[in-house]
Amino acid sequence: MKTALITGATSGFGRAIALRLAALGYHIIITGRRNEHLQELKNVLVDEFSVDVHTLCFDVRNNNACTIAIQSLPENFKNIDLLVNNAGLAAGTSPFQESDLNDYDQMIDTNVKGLLYMTKLIVPGMIEKQSGHIINISSIAGIEVYPNGSVYCASKHAVNAITKGLRIDLVKYGIKVSSISPGMAETEFSVVRYHGDEEKAKAVYAGFTPLNADDIADTVEFIVTRPDHVSINDIQINPSQQANTYITHRN
């Protein structure tokens, strides 16, 4: 039985991925900042799929908290086969010259440094057993830059660069490294980006059908169910009405 660790599992992509991996028979470690959401998800996973589940409530931006959390894992959860670096966010929609440095810190600390902290802690165990899989949830913003998104796009470009570098460094240890780059997807993402303004967030998806969390869980399932000799390196997935980062066809 394999064990998966999913960061940012309290909602959206992370929650859907945890549910899907549990359905595939993985034992699950879920992390996030909202303990009540983690406990609710744990109950669902145990009740519906009868898998072992462990929760870790901490902020991936805090390296010390990451270290303590991973060191605290019970013995039966220490052997991690799959790491899904999902924790991430966008903050703010202003042009660079009008944007907030606090938003920069939040995005870079979560999207880049948090991913690095978690990967650095998990990779040694994968190297020791000469197997493992890392999936980084990136974004179309890591492929194309769009107006008013310079720092978020930079953070996701960094995720893609780190993914490629990890793949090069870890291939000799039998460790697969994949990335998923979604286009516009309706989760809590835009609510967070607009600092809680749900009306503005809803308007982002007006006139077309965006991706949803299950679409990304489908993609994770495809990646992890390939034969051992197959590595899915990078997948970009858009809504059918989105051509690139800034051109959409709305009804």
C-alpha positions in Angstrom: 0.0 0.0 0.0 1.4 3.4 -1.0 1.3 6.6 1.0 0.7 10.1 -0.4 1.2 13.5 1.2 -0.8 16.3 -0.2 -0.2 19.9 0.8 -3.0 22.5 0.9 -5.6 19.8 1.2 -8.3 21.8 3.0 -10.1 22.8 -0.1 -10.1 22.9 -3.9 -7.5 20.9 -5.8 -5.9 19.5 -2.7 -9.1 18.1 -1.2 -10.2 16.6 -4.6 -6.7 15.0 -5.0 -6.8 13.5 -1.6 -10.2 12.0 -2.2 -9.1 10.6 -5.6 -5.9 9.1 -4.2 -7.8 7.5 -1.3 -10.2 5.9 -3.9 -7.1 4.5 -5.6 -6.1 2.9 -2.2 -3.3 5.3 -1.1 -2.9 5.9 2.6 -3.1 9.7 3.0 -1.3 12.5 4.8 -3.1 15.8 4.4 -1.7 19.2 5.4 -3.2 22.7 5.6 -3.7 25.7 7.9 -7.4 25.0 8.8 -7.6 22.2 11.2 -11.3 21.9 11.2 -11.2 21.3 7.4 -8.5 18.7 7.8 -10.5 16.8 10.4 -13.6 16.9 8.3 -11.7 15.6 5.3 -10.0 12.9 7.3 -13.4 11.6 8.5 -14.7 11.4 4.9 -11.6 9.6 3.7 -11.7 7.0 6.5 -15.5 6.5 6.2 -15.7 6.2 2.5 -12.4 4.5 1.6 -11.2 2.8 4.7 -7.6 4.1 4.3 -5.3 5.3 7.0 -5.2 9.1 7.2 -2.9 11.5 9.2 -3.4 15.2 9.4 -0.7 17.9 9.8 -1.9 21.4 10.5 0.8 24.0 9.7 1.8 26.7 7.2 4.2 25.6 4.5 5.7 29.1 4.6 7.3 28.3 7.9 10.4 26.1 7.4 10.6 25.1 11.0 6.9 24.2 11.1 7.4 22.0 8.0 10.4 20.2 9.7 8.5 19.6 12.9 5.5 18.3 11.1 7.4 15.8 9.0 9.5 14.7 11.9 6.3 14.1 13.9 4.9 11.6 11.4 4.1 8.2 13.0 6.3 5.3 11.8 3.6 3.9 9.5 3.4 7.2 7.6 7.1 8.0 7.3 7.5 6.0 4.0 6.1 8.6 1.5 5.7 7.3 -2.0 4.0 10.4 -3.5 4.3 14.1 -2.7 1.8 16.4 -4.2 2.9 20.0 -3.7 -0.4 21.7 -4.1 -0.3 24.5 -1.6 -0.3 27.8 -3.5 -2.2 31.0 -4.1 -2.4 34.3 -5.9 -2.8 37.5 -4.0 -3.8 40.8 -5.6 -4.6 41.9 -9.2 -2.9 45.3 -9.4 -0.3 46.2 -12.0 3.2 45.9 -10.6 3.7 49.6 -9.8 0.5 49.6 -7.7 0.8 46.2 -6.1 1.5 45.3 -2.4 4.8 43.9 -1.2 2.9 41.8 1.4 1.2 40.0 -1.5 4.6 39.3 -3.0 5.9 37.8 0.2 2.8 35.6 0.6 3.0 34.3 -3.0 6.7 33.6 -3.1 6.8 32.2 0.4 3.9 29.8 -0.3 4.3 28.9 -4.0 8.1 28.7 -4.1 9.7 28.4 -0.7 6.9 26.2 0.8 7.3 23.8 -2.1 11.1 23.8 -1.6 10.8 23.2 2.1 8.5 20.2 1.7 10.3 18.7 -1.2 13.7 19.0 0.7 12.2 17.1 3.6 10.6 14.3 1.6 13.2 13.6 -1.1 15.8 11.9 1.2 13.4 9.1 2.0 12.7 8.6 -1.7 16.4 8.6 -2.5 17.0 6.0 0.2 14.4 3.6 -1.3 15.3 4.5 -4.9 11.7 5.3 -5.8 9.0 7.9 -5.5 7.0 10.5 -7.3 6.6 14.2 -6.9 3.8 16.1 -8.5 3.9 19.9 -8.4 0.7 21.8 -9.1 1.8 24.7 -11.2 -0.3 27.0 -13.5 -0.6 28.2 -17.0 0.8 31.4 -15.4 4.1 29.5 -15.3 4.1 29.2 -19.0 2.7 32.6 -20.1 2.7 36.0 -18.3 -0.4 38.0 -18.2 -1.3 41.6 -17.3 -1.4 42.4 -13.5 0.1 39.0 -12.6 3.8 39.5 -12.8 4.8 38.2 -9.4 2.3 35.3 -9.3 3.5 34.4 -12.8 7.1 34.6 -11.6 6.3 32.2 -8.8 4.8 29.7 -11.1 7.6 30.0 -13.6 9.9 29.2 -10.6 7.8 26.1 -9.9 8.2 24.9 -13.5 12.0 25.5 -13.3 12.3 23.7 -10.0 10.3 20.8 -11.4 12.6 20.5 -14.4 15.7 20.7 -12.2 14.4 18.1 -9.8 13.7 15.8 -12.7 17.3 16.1 -13.9 18.8 15.6 -10.4 16.5 12.8 -9.3 16.1 10.6 -12.4 19.1 8.4 -11.4 17.2 7.5 -8.2 14.1 6.2 -9.9 12.1 9.2 -8.8 9.5 10.7 -11.2 8.8 14.4 -11.2 5.7 15.8 -12.8 3.8 19.1 -13.1 0.3 20.0 -13.8 -0.4 23.5 -15.2 -4.1 24.3 -15.0 -5.8 27.3 -16.7 -8.8 29.0 -15.2 -10.3 26.8 -12.5 -13.1 27.7 -10.1 -12.1 26.9 -6.5 -11.3 29.3 -3.6 -8.4 30.6 -5.8 -10.0 33.8 -7.0 -11.7 34.5 -3.6 -8.2 34.5 -2.1 -6.8 36.5 -4.9 -9.4 39.2 -4.4 -8.9 39.2 -0.7 -12.3 37.7 0.1 -14.4 39.7 -2.5 -16.7 36.9 -3.7 -18.5 39.0 -6.2 -15.3 39.9 -8.1 -14.2 36.3 -7.8 -17.4 35.0 -9.4 -17.1 37.5 -12.3 -13.8 35.9 -13.3 -15.7 32.8 -14.5 -18.7 34.5 -16.0 -19.8 33.4 -19.5 -17.8 30.2 -19.7 -17.3 26.9 -18.0 -14.0 26.8 -16.0 -12.1 23.8 -14.8 -13.0 22.4 -11.5 -11.1 20.5 -8.8 -12.2 17.1 -10.1 -10.6 17.9 -13.4 -7.2 18.2 -11.7 -7.8 15.1 -9.6 -8.5 13.3 -12.9 -5.1 14.5 -14.2 -3.3 13.3 -11.0 -5.0 9.9 -11.3 -3.8 9.6 -14.9 -0.2 10.5 -14.0 0.0 8.1 -11.0 -1.6 5.1 -12.8 0.9 5.0 -15.7 3.2 1.9 -15.8 6.6 2.2 -13.9 8.5 2.8 -17.1 6.3 5.8 -18.1 6.8 9.3 -16.6 4.3 12.0 -17.4 6.5 15.1 -17.2 4.2 18.1 -17.7 0.5 18.5 -18.4 -1.2 21.8 -19.3 -4.9 21.7 -19.0 -7.3 24.5 -19.9 -11.0 25.0 -20.1 -12.1 24.5 -23.7 -13.1 28.2 -23.9 -9.6 29.4 -22.8 -6.9 29.7 -25.5 -4.2 31.1 -23.3 -3.7 33.2 -20.1 -5.7 36.2 -21.4 -7.9 35.1 -24.3 -11.2 33.4 -23.4 -14.4 33.0 -25.4 -17.3 33.9 -23.2 -20.9 33.3 -24.1 
